[in-house]
Amino acid sequence: MEEIFQSKNDSIYLPGADLFLDARKKQPFGYISHAHGDHIARHTRILCTPETARILSLRLKKPDILTLPFFRKNKINGTSVTLLPAGHILGSAQIYYETEEGSLLYTGDIRAKASRTAESLTYHSCDVLVMETTFGSPRFRFPPRKEVEEELLAVVRQKLSRGTTPVIFAYPLGKAQEALHLLCHANLPVAVDYSILRYVYIYEKLGIKFGSYERFKHNDYRDKVLLLPIMARKNKYLEHIVDKYTIFLSGWGMDNNAPQRFGVDAVLPYSDHADFDELLTFVDRVHPKRVYCTHGIDDFVAILKEKGYWSKPLTESDQHNLFY
């Protein structure tokens, strides 16, 4: 049986399409599932969704991009490629690849539950599934999103009522826009760092409505919720805000030591990734013959095997033997 994918240049490679998937180093032709930095490289030519292309225009200088809207089948070097919503951030996509030897679905990061600012996840059956399993352990069962949002709003309102400044840290692309949408629609006064706003402006042009907010200024923070990038949590200017309460939004909030680990007062499990149960449900719904897991936990591979799936971790050490 012919190879449907293989390892090449430390990346997942589709030989029929001559296409690299989320390669971290520059390639002649690279698919980018979404615009987070750990999935981007300056490929000679890029394949992605139009939404991701808009965001990439802020992160790469004059990229050569072939855009493919969701659900539109396209022929690339004689093989069929379709991009499907991943539910992770705006424009995030899975790639569905069809050849005479069979079909492959590569997920990138996914999230199954409803999102405020991203397209809803799509399920598509396949022969081979290559999936990212960041939170693939039973300890990562996230509370319902509504409960986490209500907790966040309750804490923020309480702190504001006491004259304390709530400082919310989030990754500037994806998570921050989810949080901003929540805070604005709760009619809270929000001041947003420009590293987040530069993406918000694109979201707005693409039809996401946030509501009222303002740009964060160092000398104007009282009686406001501050929405800042996680990288800012050690910035000197925060030392001048004496009475503050810091919150980080992350799926890692399921770990008891998360506040100490990230140096904040609280970490809430507000994630743009699928949790353990969502990952299992995803596999069941696409029902592949083989599953390869990336960026995850070995526990998940073992659990899939217990459920009767052929499964293995996809690591650099075992990428030499990737046959359909």
Helices and strands as residue ranges (DSSP letters): E 6-8, E 11-14, E 19-21, E 29-31, G 37-39, E 45-48, H 50-59, E 65-67, E 74-76, E 79-85, E 93-99, E 102-106, E 128-132, H 145-161, E 165-170, H 175-185, E 190-192, H 194-205, E 214-215, E 225-229, G 230-234, G 236-240, E 244-249, G 251-254, H 258-262, E 266-268, H 276-286, E 290-294, H 298-306, E 310-313, G 316-318
